[in-house]
Amino acid sequence: MDMRALYYVILRGNSPSGKGSAADEEFTKSNENRLNVNFKLIADKLQELEARIAVLEARIAVLEG
């Protein structure tokens, strides 16, 4: 089974100043993009596994007659 690596997501607290700097916003956007890619990879793998299960269930149904 082909498994691709997920992208690391870095969690950190709020900026010390309490204000969102440009670097903080860029960091957040980068993390959001990584999360989106991770969810896409997981969803794709889930669809693949569901398709495999459907094929196996169909074969079992044929064998059981």
C-alpha positions as CSV (number, residue, x, y, z in Angstrom):
1,M,0.0,0.0,0.0
2,D,1.4,3.4,-1.0
3,M,1.7,5.7,1.9
4,R,2.9,9.3,1.4
5,A,4.4,11.3,4.2
6,L,2.3,14.0,5.7
7,Y,3.6,17.5,6.0
8,Y,4.7,18.7,9.5
9,V,2.5,21.3,11.1
10,I,4.1,23.5,13.7
11,L,2.0,24.7,16.6
12,R,3.0,27.7,18.6
13,G,1.4,30.3,20.9
14,N,0.4,33.8,20.0
15,S,3.0,36.4,19.2
16,P,4.4,38.0,22.3
17,S,3.2,41.4,21.2
18,G,-0.3,40.2,20.9
19,K,-0.4,41.8,17.4
20,G,-0.4,39.7,14.2
21,S,2.8,40.6,12.4
22,A,3.4,39.9,8.8
23,A,5.7,37.0,9.8
24,D,3.0,35.6,12.0
25,E,0.4,35.8,9.2
26,E,2.8,34.1,6.8
27,F,3.5,31.4,9.4
28,T,-0.2,30.8,9.9
29,K,-0.9,30.7,6.1
30,S,1.9,28.2,5.7
31,N,0.6,26.0,8.4
32,E,-3.0,26.2,6.9
33,N,-1.6,25.1,3.6
34,R,0.2,22.1,5.1
35,L,-3.0,21.1,6.9
36,N,-5.0,21.4,3.7
37,V,-2.5,19.2,1.9
38,N,-2.6,16.7,4.8
39,F,-6.4,16.5,4.8
40,K,-6.3,16.0,1.0
41,L,-3.8,13.1,1.3
42,I,-5.9,11.5,4.0
43,A,-9.1,11.9,2.0
44,D,-7.5,10.5,-1.1
45,K,-6.2,7.5,0.8
46,L,-9.7,7.0,2.4
47,Q,-11.3,7.0,-1.0
48,E,-8.8,4.5,-2.3
49,L,-9.5,2.2,0.6
50,E,-13.2,2.5,0.3
51,A,-13.0,1.5,-3.4
52,R,-10.9,-1.5,-2.5
53,I,-13.5,-2.5,0.2
54,A,-16.3,-2.2,-2.3
55,V,-14.5,-4.5,-4.8
56,L,-13.9,-7.1,-2.0
57,E,-17.5,-6.9,-0.9
58,A,-18.7,-7.4,-4.5
59,R,-16.5,-10.4,-4.8
60,I,-17.8,-11.9,-1.6
61,A,-21.3,-11.3,-2.7
62,V,-20.6,-13.2,-6.0
63,L,-19.0,-16.1,-4.1
64,E,-21.9,-16.3,-1.6
65,G,-24.3,-16.5,-4.6
